[in-house]
Amino acid sequence: MRDNVIDSSKGVNAMSQRKEISYSGYLELDKILQAQQPLSSAHDEMLFIIQHQTSELWMKLAIHELSATCRFDCGERPAAGLQDIVAGIPHP
């Protein structure tokens, strides 16, 4: 678990208590950009890897959204909005 995770159930006030984090740190770009490790010298292999990793991320998002919809249908209150979560993160 990341040590800078914010409990979104506490709303905007929790944002002022978080540790400073950069745009690339928030998105963990170092991890993402190191995740492509072609096994051959084939030019198209990088395209294949990135396309399939992207597809997996889109599927993860679809599952996340469907799960939230199911919880909302069961009466659970939605968590803080994205604007609350990313407020104050400096963008390059």
BAVEX-598784 format. One record per residue: x, y, z of N, C-alpha, C in turn; residue in three letters; residue number from 0. Coordinates in pm, whole numbers, plus 32768, in hexadecimal, padded with zeros to 4 digits. Layout:
BEGIN
+------+------+------+------+------+------+------+------+------+------+-----+
|  n_x |  n_y |  n_z | ca_x | ca_y | ca_z |  c_x |  c_y |  c_z | type | seq |
+------+------+------+------+------+------+------+------+------+------+-----+
|    X |    Y |    Z |    X |    Y |    Z |    X |    Y |    Z |  ala | NUM |
...
+------+------+------+------+------+------+------+------+------+------+-----+
END
This chain:
BEGIN
+------+------+------+------+------+------+------+------+------+------+-----+
|  n_x |  n_y |  n_z | ca_x | ca_y | ca_z |  c_x |  c_y |  c_z | type | seq |
+------+------+------+------+------+------+------+------+------+------+-----+
| 8054 | 7F89 | 8000 | 8000 | 8000 | 8000 | 8058 | 807D | 8000 |  met |   0 |
| 8031 | 80DF | 7FB4 | 807E | 815B | 7FAB | 8069 | 81AE | 8029 |  arg |   1 |
| 80D4 | 81EB | 805B | 80CB | 8237 | 80D7 | 8088 | 82BF | 80C6 |  asp |   2 |
| 8069 | 82E6 | 804C | 8029 | 8366 | 8035 | 7F96 | 8358 | 800E |  asn |   3 |
| 7F5C | 82E1 | 8027 | 7ED1 | 82C9 | 8005 | 7E77 | 831B | 8062 |  val |   4 |
| 7E0F | 8354 | 8027 | 7DB3 | 83AB | 806F | 7D2F | 8364 | 8081 |  ile |   5 |
| 7CF6 | 836D | 80F8 | 7C72 | 8334 | 8111 | 7C0B | 8394 | 80D7 |  asp |   6 |
| 7BD6 | 8373 | 8061 | 7B7A | 83CD | 801B | 7AF5 | 83DD | 8064 |  ser |   7 |
| 7AD6 | 8385 | 80C2 | 7A59 | 8392 | 810C | 7A5B | 840B | 8169 |  ser |   8 |
| 7AD2 | 8443 | 8181 | 7ADE | 84B8 | 81D8 | 7AD4 | 853A | 818B |  lys |   9 |
| 7AC4 | 8530 | 8107 | 7AA9 | 85A5 | 80B4 | 7B22 | 85FD | 809B |  gly |  10 |
| 7B05 | 8678 | 8073 | 7B6C | 86D7 | 8049 | 7BCB | 86F8 | 80BB |  val |  11 |
| 7B9E | 86FB | 8136 | 7BF5 | 871D | 81A6 | 7C6B | 86BC | 81B3 |  asn |  12 |
| 7C56 | 8640 | 818B | 7CC2 | 85DF | 8191 | 7D31 | 8602 | 8130 |  ala |  13 |
| 7D10 | 864B | 80C6 | 7D74 | 866D | 8062 | 7DE3 | 86C4 | 809B |  met |  14 |
| 7DC3 | 871C | 80F7 | 7E28 | 8774 | 8130 | 7E88 | 8728 | 818A |  ser |  15 |
| 7E64 | 86AE | 81B2 | 7EB7 | 865F | 820C | 7F15 | 8600 | 81C1 |  gln |  16 |
| 7F07 | 85F6 | 813E | 7F58 | 8598 | 80F2 | 7FE5 | 85CC | 80DC |  arg |  17 |
| 803F | 8570 | 80C3 | 80C9 | 8594 | 80A2 | 80CB | 85CB | 8014 |  lys |  18 |
| 812A | 8624 | 7FF9 | 8138 | 8659 | 7F71 | 815F | 85E8 | 7F12 |  glu |  19 |
| 8125 | 85EC | 7E9C | 8143 | 8586 | 7E39 | 8140 | 85C7 | 7DAF |  ile |  20 |
| 8198 | 859C | 7D5A | 819E | 85D5 | 7CD3 | 813E | 858B | 7C76 |  ser |  21 |
| 812C | 85C4 | 7C01 | 80D9 | 8586 | 7B99 | 810E | 84FB | 7B75 |  tyr |  22 |
| 818F | 84F3 | 7B59 | 81C8 | 8472 | 7B33 | 81CA | 8410 | 7BA8 |  ser |  23 |
| 81D9 | 8444 | 7C21 | 81D3 | 83ED | 7C96 | 8148 | 83B7 | 7CAD |  gly |  24 |
| 80E3 | 840D | 7C9D | 8058 | 83E4 | 7CAE | 8032 | 8376 | 7C4B |  tyr |  25 |
| 805E | 8386 | 7BCE | 803E | 8324 | 7B67 | 80A1 | 82AF | 7B63 |  leu |  26 |
| 8109 | 82B5 | 7BB4 | 8172 | 824F | 7BB8 | 81A7 | 8234 | 7B2C |  glu |  27 |
| 81C8 | 82A0 | 7AE6 | 81F6 | 8295 | 7A5B | 8275 | 8242 | 7A4E |  leu |  28 |
| 82CC | 8248 | 7AB0 | 8347 | 81F7 | 7AA8 | 8325 | 8162 | 7A99 |  asp |  29 |
| 82C5 | 8133 | 7AE8 | 829C | 80A6 | 7ADF | 825D | 8087 | 7A58 |  lys |  30 |
| 8203 | 80DF | 7A2D | 81BD | 80C7 | 79AF | 821F | 80C5 | 793A |  ile |  31 |
| 8279 | 8127 | 7937 | 82D4 | 8132 | 78C6 | 8342 | 80C9 | 78C6 |  leu |  32 |
| 8355 | 8084 | 7936 | 83B5 | 8016 | 793D | 8373 | 7F8E | 7924 |  gln |  33 |
| 82F0 | 7F8E | 7910 | 82A5 | 7F10 | 7903 | 82AA | 7ED3 | 7878 |  ala |  34 |
| 82EA | 7F15 | 781A | 82F5 | 7EDF | 7792 | 837F | 7EA1 | 7781 |  gln |  35 |
| 8383 | 7E1E | 777D | 8403 | 7DD6 | 7771 | 83FB | 7D73 | 76FD |  gln |  36 |
| 8410 | 7DA5 | 7682 | 840B | 7D4C | 760E | 846E | 7CD7 | 761D |  pro |  37 |
| 8446 | 7C64 | 75EA | 8499 | 7BEC | 75F3 | 84E6 | 7BD2 | 7572 |  leu |  38 |
| 84CC | 7C22 | 750C | 8511 | 7C10 | 748D | 8537 | 7C99 | 7455 |  ser |  39 |
| 8576 | 7C97 | 73E2 | 8599 | 7D15 | 73A1 | 8530 | 7D3E | 7339 |  ser |  40 |
| 84C1 | 7CF8 | 7334 | 8457 | 7D18 | 72D5 | 8422 | 7DA5 | 72EF |  ala |  41 |
| 841E | 7DF6 | 7289 | 83F3 | 7E81 | 7296 | 8365 | 7E8D | 72CF |  his |  42 |
| 830A | 7E3A | 72A3 | 827E | 7E43 | 72CC | 8262 | 7E0D | 7358 |  asp |  43 |
| 82C3 | 7DD1 | 7397 | 82AA | 7D97 | 741B | 8286 | 7E02 | 7483 |  glu |  44 |
| 82C7 | 7E76 | 747C | 82A7 | 7EE2 | 74DA | 8216 | 7F0E | 74C8 |  met |  45 |
| 81EA | 7F1B | 744B | 815F | 7F3E | 742F | 8101 | 7ED5 | 7469 |  leu |  46 |
| 8121 | 7E56 | 7454 | 80CF | 7DE9 | 7488 | 80C3 | 7DF2 | 7520 |  phe |  47 |
| 8133 | 7E04 | 7564 | 8133 | 7E0A | 75F7 | 80E1 | 7E80 | 7629 |  ile |  48 |
| 80FA | 7EF6 | 75F3 | 80B3 | 7F6E | 7621 | 801F | 7F64 | 7604 |  ile |  49 |
| 7FFA | 7F33 | 758E | 7F6C | 7F25 | 756C | 7F25 | 7EC6 | 75CC |  gln |  50 |
| 7F64 | 7E58 | 75EB | 7F25 | 7DF6 | 7643 | 7F23 | 7E25 | 76D5 |  his |  51 |
| 7F8B | 7E6A | 7700 | 7F89 | 7EA2 | 7787 | 7F1B | 7F0B | 7792 |  gln |  52 |
| 7F0C | 7F5C | 772B | 7EA2 | 7FC2 | 7729 | 7E19 | 7F81 | 772F |  thr |  53 |
| 7E05 | 7F17 | 76E3 | 7D85 | 7ECF | 76E5 | 7D68 | 7E9A | 7771 |  ser |  54 |
| 7DCD | 7E65 | 77B2 | 7DBB | 7E32 | 783C | 7D93 | 7EA2 | 789B |  glu |  55 |
| 7DD0 | 7F18 | 788B | 7DAD | 7F89 | 78E1 | 7D1D | 7FB8 | 78C8 |  leu |  56 |
| 7CF2 | 7FBA | 7849 | 7C67 | 7FDE | 782B | 7C06 | 7F79 | 7869 |  trp |  57 |
| 7C29 | 7EF8 | 7864 | 7BD3 | 7E93 | 78A3 | 7BCF | 7EA6 | 793A |  met |  58 |
| 7C3F | 7EC8 | 7975 | 7C43 | 7EE1 | 7A06 | 7BE6 | 7F56 | 7A28 |  lys |  59 |
| 7BE9 | 7FBF | 79D5 | 7B92 | 8032 | 79EB | 7AFF | 800B | 79DC |  leu |  60 |
| 7ADF | 7FBB | 7977 | 7A55 | 7F8F | 7963 | 7A23 | 7F41 | 79DC |  ala |  61 |
| 7A75 | 7EE8 | 7A10 | 7A4F | 7E9B | 7A88 | 7A3D | 7EF8 | 7AFF |  ile |  62 |
| 7A96 | 7F59 | 7B0E | 7A8D | 7FBA | 7B7B | 7A08 | 8007 | 7B74 |  his |  63 |
| 79E6 | 8037 | 7AFC | 796B | 8084 | 7AEB | 78EF | 802D | 7AFE |  glu |  64 |
| 78F1 | 7FB4 | 7ACC | 787E | 7F5B | 7ADF | 786C | 7F37 | 7B73 |  leu |  65 |
| 78DB | 7F22 | 7BB8 | 78D4 | 7F04 | 7C48 | 7899 | 7F7B | 7C95 |  ser |  66 |
| 78C3 | 7FF5 | 7C70 | 788D | 806C | 7CB2 | 77F8 | 8079 | 7C97 |  ala |  67 |
| 77CE | 805A | 7C1C | 7740 | 8060 | 7BFA | 76F1 | 7FFC | 7C4C |  thr |  68 |
| 7726 | 7F85 | 7C5A | 76E3 | 7F1E | 7CAB | 76D8 | 7F49 | 7D3D |  cys |  69 |
| 7743 | 7F83 | 7D73 | 773E | 7FB2 | 7DFE | 76DA | 8024 | 7E0D |  arg |  70 |
| 76D7 | 807E | 7DAC | 767A | 80EF | 7DB0 | 75EA | 80BD | 7DA9 |  phe |  71 |
| 75D0 | 8057 | 7D57 | 754A | 801D | 7D4D | 751F | 7FDE | 7DD1 |  asp |  72 |
| 7582 | 7FB5 | 7E22 | 7565 | 7F79 | 7EA4 | 7557 | 7FE2 | 7F11 |  cys |  73 |
| 755D | 8062 | 7EEC | 7548 | 80CD | 7F4D | 75C5 | 8107 | 7F89 |  gly |  74 |
| 763A | 80DA | 7F60 | 76B7 | 8111 | 7F96 | 76CE | 819C | 7F5D |  glu |  75 |
| 76F6 | 81F9 | 7FB2 | 7712 | 8281 | 7F88 | 7795 | 8285 | 7F3B |  arg |  76 |
| 7799 | 82C7 | 7EC7 | 7816 | 82D0 | 7E7B | 7883 | 831A | 7ECA |  pro |  77 |
| 78FF | 82F4 | 7EB2 | 7971 | 8336 | 7EF3 | 7984 | 83C0 | 7EB7 |  ala |  78 |
| 79E3 | 8408 | 7EEE | 7A01 | 848F | 7EBD | 7A1F | 848B | 7E27 |  ala |  79 |
| 7A01 | 84F8 | 7DE3 | 7A17 | 84FF | 7D54 | 7AA9 | 850C | 7D30 |  gly |  80 |
| 7AC8 | 84F6 | 7CB2 | 7B51 | 84FE | 7C82 | 7B8D | 8587 | 7C9D |  leu |  81 |
| 7B3C | 85F0 | 7C91 | 7B6F | 8675 | 7CAA | 7BA6 | 8680 | 7D39 |  gln |  82 |
| 7B64 | 8641 | 7D98 | 7B93 | 8643 | 7E23 | 7C14 | 85F5 | 7E34 |  asp |  83 |
| 7C1E | 8586 | 7DEC | 7C91 | 852E | 7DFC | 7D10 | 856D | 7DC4 |  ile |  84 |
| 7D07 | 85AA | 7D50 | 7D7F | 85DD | 7D0F | 7D96 | 8672 | 7D25 |  val |  85 |
| 7D43 | 86B0 | 7D75 | 7D54 | 8740 | 7D8F | 7DDE | 8759 | 7DC9 |  ala |  86 |
| 7E20 | 87BA | 7D92 | 7EA2 | 87E1 | 7DC8 | 7F19 | 8795 | 7D94 |  gly |  87 |
| 7F05 | 8730 | 7D3F | 7F78 | 86EA | 7D07 | 7FAF | 873E | 7C94 |  ile |  88 |
| 802A | 876D | 7CA0 | 8060 | 87C1 | 7C36 | 8075 | 8771 | 7BB6 |  pro |  89 |
| 804B | 87A9 | 7B48 | 8059 | 8768 | 7AC6 | 80C9 | 87AD | 7A7A |  his |  90 |
| 811F | 875F | 7A39 | 8191 | 879E | 79F3 | 8164 | 87F7 | 7981 |  pro |  91 |
+------+------+------+------+------+------+------+------+------+------+-----+
END
